[in-house]
Amino acid sequence: MVFNLPVLLTWLRIAFIPLLVFLFYLDKPWAALAAATVFGVAGLTDWADGYLARLWQQESRFGAFLDPVADKLIVAVALILVVEREGAMWMTLAAMIIIGREIVISALREWMAEVGARGKVAVAFIGKLKTALQIIALIFLLYNQDLWGMPLREWGLWALAVATVLTVLSMVQYLKGAFSVAV
């Protein structure tokens, strides 16, 4: 197992999960801001670990495995927390689509690696855009209130809706690419 700063940042994202849950349920006036901040910092580590690994030539197979696992775990937990609080059917459907897509694409990448065509399901721009919108949406929805007159909760709802559409579009794109080779 490799230990370097990029991998430690990935582990930090996983370690943030229980802290995120604790802060989400903490009954203090500052807890929502703290939960949103923890999730936002986790989002920054998602960018930083890959950037630093490439910059310092510290990419590893273990880091390449752990990074998407950490991303999927913290996003799934944040989605579940928000869905539990909101109780809205459309948010439950959005969470099901987002989490389901992650499972499908993970399995698809594994299958493509086995048939020697992993490049067909490499991360595309639409996937990066979807991820950025998910992170923004979840920061706003974890905070769940206005900030300096800006309706962050409403913006978060819109961002989550757009992220859900991009989730479906990116999944279709990845499936088309995979099936053009594998079938």
Phi, psi and chi 1 to 4 in degrees:
 res  aa     phi    psi   chi1   chi2   chi3   chi4
   1 MET       -  136.5 -172.8  178.6  -35.3      -
   2 VAL   -91.2  136.3  174.3      -      -      -
   3 PHE  -124.2  113.9  -75.3  103.2      -      -
   4 ASN  -149.9  176.3   54.6   38.3      -      -
   5 LEU   -59.4  -45.2 -176.8   57.2      -      -
   6 PRO   -58.4  -42.4  -28.8   37.2      -      -
   7 VAL   -68.4  -38.4  170.0      -      -      -
   8 LEU   -64.0  -35.9  -69.9  175.1      -      -
   9 LEU   -63.7  -37.1  -71.8  173.0      -      -
  10 THR   -66.0  -44.5  -57.0      -      -      -
  11 TRP   -61.2  -36.4  -81.9  115.2      -      -
  12 LEU   -60.1  -40.4 -179.2   63.7      -      -
  13 ARG   -59.2  -40.3 -150.5  158.8   43.5 -105.1
  14 ILE   -69.5  -40.6  -66.7  169.5      -      -
  15 ALA   -64.7  -26.6      -      -      -      -
  16 PHE   -69.5  -18.6  -84.1  174.1      -      -
  17 ILE   -60.3  -53.5  -66.8  170.2      -      -
  18 PRO   -63.4  -33.0    6.3  -10.7      -      -
  19 LEU   -64.5  -42.4  178.1   60.3      -      -
  20 LEU   -58.8  -47.3  173.5   64.2      -      -
  21 VAL   -62.8  -45.7  173.4      -      -      -
  22 PHE   -58.4  -48.3  172.9   76.6      -      -
  23 LEU   -66.3  -36.1  -69.5  168.9      -      -
  24 PHE   -60.1  -40.2 -177.9   84.1      -      -
  25 TYR   -92.9   -6.2  -72.9  107.2      -      -
  26 LEU   -68.7  131.3 -171.6   62.6      -      -
  27 ASP   -94.2   69.4 -170.5   21.1      -      -
  28 LYS  -132.8  150.0  -62.3  -71.6 -178.0 -171.4
  29 PRO   -63.4  -24.2    7.7  -12.0      -      -
  30 TRP   -95.7   -3.8   47.6  -94.5      -      -
  31 ALA   -65.4  -38.9      -      -      -      -
  32 ALA   -64.8  -41.9      -      -      -      -
  33 LEU   -63.9  -41.0  176.8   59.7      -      -
  34 ALA   -64.6  -43.0      -      -      -      -
  35 ALA   -63.5  -45.4      -      -      -      -
  36 ALA   -62.4  -38.0      -      -      -      -
  37 THR   -67.2  -43.6  -59.5      -      -      -
  38 VAL   -59.1  -45.1  163.8      -      -      -
  39 PHE   -65.4  -39.8 -171.9   80.7      -      -
  40 GLY   -63.0  -42.7      -      -      -      -
  41 VAL   -63.6  -39.2  169.5      -      -      -
  42 ALA   -61.1  -40.6      -      -      -      -
  43 GLY   -61.5  -39.1      -      -      -      -
  44 LEU   -67.1  -36.9  -70.7  174.6      -      -
  45 THR   -67.2  -28.2   68.1      -      -      -
  46 ASP   -61.6  -43.1  178.9   24.4      -      -
  47 TRP   -71.6  -45.7  167.3   81.1      -      -
  48 ALA   -65.7  -39.2      -      -      -      -
  49 ASP   -63.9  -43.0   62.2   10.9      -      -
  50 GLY   -68.8  -41.3      -      -      -      -
  51 TYR   -61.0  -48.7  175.1   77.7      -      -
  52 LEU   -67.2  -38.3  -66.8  174.3      -      -
  53 ALA   -60.8  -42.1      -      -      -      -
  54 ARG   -70.8  -44.2  -73.7 -175.7  -64.9  -81.0
  55 LEU   -60.3  -45.1  179.3   69.1      -      -
  56 TRP   -93.6    6.6  -64.2  -22.0      -      -
  57 GLN    52.3   48.4  -61.9  177.1  -10.7      -
  58 GLN  -114.3   25.7  -66.6 -179.2  -19.6      -
  59 GLU   -66.8  141.2  -65.3  170.1  -70.1      -
  60 SER  -142.1  158.8   68.5      -      -      -
  61 ARG   -64.9  -37.9  -66.6  179.3   82.2 -178.2
  62 PHE   -65.3  -44.6 -179.7   71.6      -      -
  63 GLY   -61.9  -40.3      -      -      -      -
  64 ALA   -65.1  -30.4      -      -      -      -
  65 PHE   -76.1  -48.8  155.2   75.9      -      -
  66 LEU   -71.1  -35.2 -169.8   62.4      -      -
  67 ASP   -55.9  -54.2  179.5   64.6      -      -
  68 PRO   -67.8  -27.9   18.2  -26.5      -      -
  69 VAL   -64.8  -47.4  170.8      -      -      -
  70 ALA   -60.4  -43.4      -      -      -      -
  71 ASP   -59.6  -49.5  -61.0  -15.9      -      -
  72 LYS   -65.2  -39.5  -71.3  163.3 -177.4   45.2
  73 LEU   -62.7  -51.0  -75.3  173.2      -      -
  74 ILE   -70.2  -35.0 -161.3  160.1      -      -
  75 VAL   -67.1  -43.2  166.3      -      -      -
  76 ALA   -61.6  -43.9      -      -      -      -
  77 VAL   -63.5  -45.0  167.7      -      -      -
  78 ALA   -61.7  -42.5      -      -      -      -
  79 LEU   -60.7  -44.7  -80.5  166.2      -      -
  80 ILE   -63.1  -41.7  -69.5  166.1      -      -
  81 LEU   -60.9  -46.9  -68.5  171.7      -      -
  82 VAL   -66.4  -42.7  169.7      -      -      -
  83 VAL   -62.7  -41.8  164.6      -      -      -
  84 GLU   -61.1  -40.7 -171.9  -93.3  -27.1      -
  85 ARG   -72.7  -43.0 -176.5 -170.6   58.0 -134.4
  86 GLU   -74.7  -43.2  -64.2  -71.9  -31.0      -
  87 GLY    66.5   18.8      -      -      -      -
  88 ALA   -93.6  136.8      -      -      -      -
  89 MET   -60.2  -41.2 -176.5  176.0   71.5      -
  90 TRP   -65.0  -33.7   84.8  -94.5      -      -
  91 MET   -71.3  -35.4  -71.5 -169.5   75.7      -
  92 THR   -62.9  -44.1  -58.4      -      -      -
  93 LEU   -63.2  -42.1  -70.7  172.1      -      -
  94 ALA   -60.4  -45.5      -      -      -      -
  95 ALA   -63.0  -41.5      -      -      -      -
  96 MET   -61.9  -42.1  -70.3  169.3   48.4      -
  97 ILE   -65.3  -46.8  -70.5  167.4      -      -
  98 ILE   -65.3  -48.2  -69.5  167.3      -      -
  99 ILE   -68.2  -41.9  -66.3  168.9      -      -
 100 GLY   -61.1  -41.7      -      -      -      -
 101 ARG   -61.1  -41.9  179.0 -105.5 -170.6 -143.7
 102 GLU   -62.2  -39.5  -63.1  -55.5  -27.2      -
 103 ILE   -66.1  -46.7  -66.6  167.4      -      -
 104 VAL   -60.7  -47.3  167.5      -      -      -
 105 ILE   -68.9  -35.9  -62.1  -54.1      -      -
 106 SER   -61.5  -45.9  -67.6      -      -      -
 107 ALA   -64.9  -39.9      -      -      -      -
 108 LEU   -62.8  -42.0 -175.6   64.8      -      -
 109 ARG   -63.8  -39.1  -74.6 -169.4  172.5  121.7
 110 GLU   -63.0  -45.4 -179.9   68.2   25.4      -
 111 TRP   -63.6  -44.5  179.3   39.8      -      -
 112 MET   -63.7  -36.1  -69.8  -70.7   95.6      -
 113 ALA   -64.3  -38.4      -      -      -      -
 114 GLU   -66.5  -32.3  -76.3 -173.2   27.6      -
 115 VAL   -95.5    8.2  -61.2      -      -      -
 116 GLY    74.8   25.7      -      -      -      -
 117 ALA  -129.6   37.1      -      -      -      -
 118 ARG   -57.2  -31.1 -175.4  158.8  175.8   86.6
 119 GLY   -59.6  -23.3      -      -      -      -
 120 LYS   -69.8  -17.6  -72.0  -68.8 -178.6  179.6
 121 VAL  -123.1   28.9  -74.1      -      -      -
 122 ALA   -66.6  155.3      -      -      -      -
 123 VAL   -59.7  129.1  177.2      -      -      -
 124 ALA  -109.2  167.1      -      -      -      -
 125 PHE   -56.3  -41.6  175.2   75.0      -      -
 126 ILE   -62.1  -34.5 -168.5  170.5      -      -
 127 GLY   -67.9  -38.9      -      -      -      -
 128 LYS   -66.8  -40.9  -69.8  179.7 -177.0  -78.7
 129 LEU   -63.8  -43.6 -177.8   59.1      -      -
 130 LYS   -58.1  -45.4  171.4 -142.8   45.8  114.3
 131 THR   -62.7  -45.0  -60.8      -      -      -
 132 ALA   -60.8  -43.7      -      -      -      -
 133 LEU   -66.4  -38.2  -88.0  173.0      -      -
 134 GLN   -60.8  -45.5  -80.4  177.2    0.8      -
 135 ILE   -62.7  -47.0  -69.2  169.7      -      -
 136 ILE   -61.0  -47.3  -69.1  166.1      -      -
 137 ALA   -57.9  -45.9      -      -      -      -
 138 LEU   -72.0  -33.5  -70.3  169.7      -      -
 139 ILE   -59.7  -49.8  -69.7  169.4      -      -
 140 PHE   -64.1  -40.6  -70.2  174.0      -      -
 141 LEU   -74.7  -30.6  -68.7  171.2      -      -
 142 LEU   -68.8  -39.0  -72.4  165.5      -      -
 143 TYR   -67.8  -44.8 -175.4   61.2      -      -
 144 ASN    62.2   31.9 -161.2   39.8      -      -
 145 GLN  -157.9  170.0   50.5 -164.1  -60.3      -
 146 ASP   -72.9  153.0  -69.9   -6.1      -      -
 147 LEU  -134.6  117.7 -179.8   66.0      -      -
 148 TRP    51.1   40.4  -57.7  -49.7      -      -
 149 GLY    82.3   -3.3      -      -      -      -
 150 MET   -88.9  128.6  -65.6 -178.7  -67.7      -
 151 PRO   -79.1   73.3   30.3  -34.4      -      -
 152 LEU   -60.4  -38.5  -65.2 -172.2      -      -
 153 ARG   -60.0  -47.1  180.0 -179.6 -178.1  -80.6
 154 GLU   -64.2  -41.1  -73.8   72.8   23.4      -
 155 TRP   -61.8  -38.1  -67.6   -5.9      -      -
 156 GLY   -63.9  -39.5      -      -      -      -
 157 LEU   -63.4  -43.1  -66.0  171.4      -      -
 158 TRP   -66.0  -43.5  -81.9  104.3      -      -
 159 ALA   -63.0  -38.4      -      -      -      -
 160 LEU   -66.3  -38.7 -175.4   63.1      -      -
 161 ALA   -62.8  -46.0      -      -      -      -
 162 VAL   -65.9  -41.4  173.6      -      -      -
 163 ALA   -60.7  -36.1      -      -      -      -
 164 THR   -66.4  -41.9  -57.7      -      -      -
 165 VAL   -63.1  -45.8  169.7      -      -      -
 166 LEU   -63.4  -32.1  -69.4  176.0      -      -
 167 THR   -59.9  -47.2  -64.4      -      -      -
 168 VAL   -66.3  -45.7  171.7      -      -      -
 169 LEU   -62.0  -41.6  -66.7  174.6      -      -
 170 SER   -68.6  -36.3   68.7      -      -      -
 171 MET   -63.7  -43.5 -177.1  172.7   66.2      -
 172 VAL   -60.9  -42.8  167.7      -      -      -
 173 GLN   -60.6  -46.9  179.3 -178.4   -1.8      -
 174 TYR   -64.9  -41.8  -70.7  128.9      -      -
 175 LEU   -64.7  -41.6  -71.3  170.6      -      -
 176 LYS   -59.8  -46.3  -79.3  177.5  149.2  177.6
 177 GLY   -61.7  -41.9      -      -      -      -
 178 ALA   -68.3  -45.9      -      -      -      -
 179 PHE   -74.3  -19.5  -74.2  112.0      -      -
 180 SER   -68.6  -21.6   70.5      -      -      -
 181 VAL  -103.4  -44.6  168.8      -      -      -
 182 ALA   -85.5  -20.9      -      -      -      -
 183 VAL   -95.5      -  176.3      -      -      -
